[in-house]
Amino acid sequence: MNQKNKKIIICAIIALIILGGIVAVNVLGFNKDLAFEQSQRIDIDVGQQIKDESKIKEIANEVLGMHNMVQTVEIYEDMVTIRAKVISEEQKNTIVSKIKEIYEFEQTAEKTDINTVPATRIRDMYKQYILPFAISIALVSIYMVIRYYKKGMWKVLARTIFVPVIAELLLLSWIAIVRIPIGRFTPVLVILMYIASTLYVINKNEK
């Protein structure tokens, strides 16, 4: 297989992955971490400092399954918030009852509300990264044009922008298809992909 055919196959695979990602996003949307997706929450005031959150986490795992969040809140860490995609009345009652076996407090299951937490929009999740990332892209593009101007300004600029864009689309498409939850670590993946694609562009410009 010659070099030209290899490039055609690679481009076809990339195109298929990106197309699959577009379909996955339009049909299913991105899979978000629990902290960012629509979920339900109960707040339990135990009336004293929660010294061992792990015991409450064990209760949450037992009743709700492993996909949940447990967090102590308030200044004195005397309230615990338990969050899961869905919490039924029966599950709520069981959780409150089991926590009462560890801590003595007044709040009853009847006075514990199940609150719905709306999903966080993706643009709100990462809006603080947009400006720094855009500035970085602009600075890298300027550097590339100055450093490799002999190879043709427009050619270098197009490659500097096009390759990272395709790389990021490939990454996001793969995340959407495989259903990798997007959350706090997604920007790290995006930055690493940008660095890798930029190094690839530098390598091509050096030849």
N, C-alpha and C positions, 0 to 999 in steps of 0.2 A: 504493500500500500504506500503510495507516494505521499509527500507532504501536503499537497493540495487536497487530496481525498480525506486525509486526517483532519484538516481544518474544517472541511465541509461537515464531517461527522460530528465534530466537537460543537460547531455552531448549531447543528440540528438538535443535538442533545440539550444545549443551553436554551434554545428556543422552546423546546417541548416542556422543559422544567418551568420556565417563566410562564408559558401558556397554562400549564397545570396549576401554577400558583395563582394566576388571575382567576381561574375557575374556582379554586378552593376558597379564595377570599370572597368572591361574589356569592358563592353558595353557602359557605359555612362561617365566613369571617375568620379573623385570627383567633387562635386559642390563647386566652389571657390567663395570667396568674390569678389565683383567687383574690388577691389584694386589689385587683383591677376589674374583675368581672362582676356582673350582678350577682348578689348573694344575699343571705339572710344572717342576722346577727342577734344575739341576746346579750344583755348586760346584767351581771350579777354582782351586787354589792355585798361582800362578805363581812364588812364592818371591822376588819382588821387586816394588817399587812399580810399579803400572800407571800410566804417565805419560800414555798416550793411549788413553782408553776408547773413543774413536770407532772405532778400528780393530777392536776386538772387536765393537762394535755392527754394523759392516759385515759381519763374519763371521756374526753371528747373523741379520741380515737376509737374507743370501745363503742360509743353510741352512734357517732356520725361517720365512722370510717376514717381513713388516713388523710383525706383531703379536707383539712380544716385549719383554722388559725386560732391560736389562743394568745391573748395579750393582756397583761395587767395595765391598768390605766389609773388616772387620778394621782395626785401628789403623793399620797401615802400608800399607793399601790394596794388599795383595799377594794378595788373593783376589777373584775375580770370580764373581758369581752371575748365571746366565742363566736366565730364566723364560719359558715359553710355555705355551699351553694343552695341547699334547701335544709331547713330545720322544721320538723313537724312538731305539733303540740305534744305528742307522746315523747319524742326525743328531748324536747325542752324540759318536760316534767321529770324525765329520768336523769338528765344532767343536773338539774337543781337538787333533786333528791340525793344523788350520789355526792355532790359537793357538800351538802349538809352533813354528810357522814364524816367529813374532814373538818369543816369549820361550822361553828354555831353562829347563825345570823337570822335576821328577822324576815328577809325577803322570801316570799313564797313563790311557787311556780305560777299561781294564778296572777300574781302581780308582776310577773316577768313577761315583757312583751317581746314578740318576734318582729324585728324591724327589717325592712327590705333596704339594702344598700344598692343604689344604682351603679351601673358599670361606668368606669372612667373611659372617656373617649381617648383613642390612641394619640391624637394630636395634643391632648392635654397631658398625657403621660410623659411626652418627650419634648414639649415645646421649649423647655429651657436649654435643650441641646441644639436647636435649629440654628440660632445665630452663630454660636461658636463654630459649629460644623461648616456653615456657609463661609465664614471668614477663613477657616482653614483651607477649604477647597479653593477659594480665590487666591490665597497666598501661594499655595502649591502650584496653581496654574500659572501665576506670574513667574514663579521661580523656573518652572519648566520652559516657558517661552523664552526667558532670558538665557537660561543655561544651554538650550538646544536650538537657538534661533537659526543656526546654519542649516538645520534639517527642514526648515519651513515653519513659520510661525503658526499658520492655520492648521497644518498637519499635526504639529505637536500639541496645540491647544485642543484639537478635536480628540486626539488619542487620550490626553490627560483627563478629559471630561467623560468621554464615551466608555472607556474601559471600566472605571470605577462605578459608573451608573449601571452598567450591565452586571457587574459583580454584585452590587447591592441588591439589584432585582433578583438575581439568582439566589442570594442568601435568603431574602424575604420570601421568595417563592418556595424554597425548600422548607423554611419554618412553617409556612402555611400548609404545605402538603403533608408533612410529617406530623403536624399538630404539636410542635414544640411550643410550650407556653411562653408568651412574651411578657416580660416584666422588667425587673431591675437590671438584669444582666444582658438584656438585648442590646442596649447601646454599646456594651463592650464588644459584642460580636460584630456590630456594624462598624465600629472603629477599627477592629482588627482586619476586617475584610477590606476596608478602605486603605489601610496601610499596605496590605498584601498586594492589592491591585495597583497601588501607586508604585511600589517596588518593581512590579512587573513592567509598568510603563517606563520606569527609569532604565530597567535592563534592556528593553527594546530600543530606547533612544540611544543607549550607549553603543549599540551595534552599528 
